[in-house]
Amino acid sequence: MTKRISKFKRFVMMNPIIQFFKFIYLSLKVLVIVAGGHGGTR
């Protein structure tokens, strides 16, 4: 079971497309948080 999980983790880490989407998702979340916290202060 642990071997399967580690193999899947390795596949996710070696996959650039998944990393790209994860980066976009994280940046979007940060943008939403910043926009919601500082909305209308410009």
N, C-alpha and C positions, 0 to 999 in steps of 0.2 A: 504494500500500500504506500509506504513512504517512498519507495523507488518510483512509483507511478507519479506521485505528487512532485517529486524533485525533477523528474523528466519533463513534466508539464511546465514546471517553473522555468526549467532551462529553455524549453521551447518558447515560452513567452518572452524570456529575456533576450533570446537570440532573434526574435521576430521584430524587425524594425517598424513594421506597419502597426503592430499592437503598441509599441512604445510611442509611436507618433500620435495615435489616437488617445493614449493615456495622457500625453503631454498636453494635447488640445483640451481634453476634458478638465485637467487640473487648472490650466490657465483660464478656461471659461469659468470655472468655479470661483477662482480668485477674482476675476473681473466682476462677476455677479456680486460677490461679497463687498468688494470695494465700491461698486456703483450703488449698492443698497445702503452701505454705511455712510457714503459721502455724496448722496444724491442731492443735487441742487446747491452745492457749495462752490460751484465755479462761478 
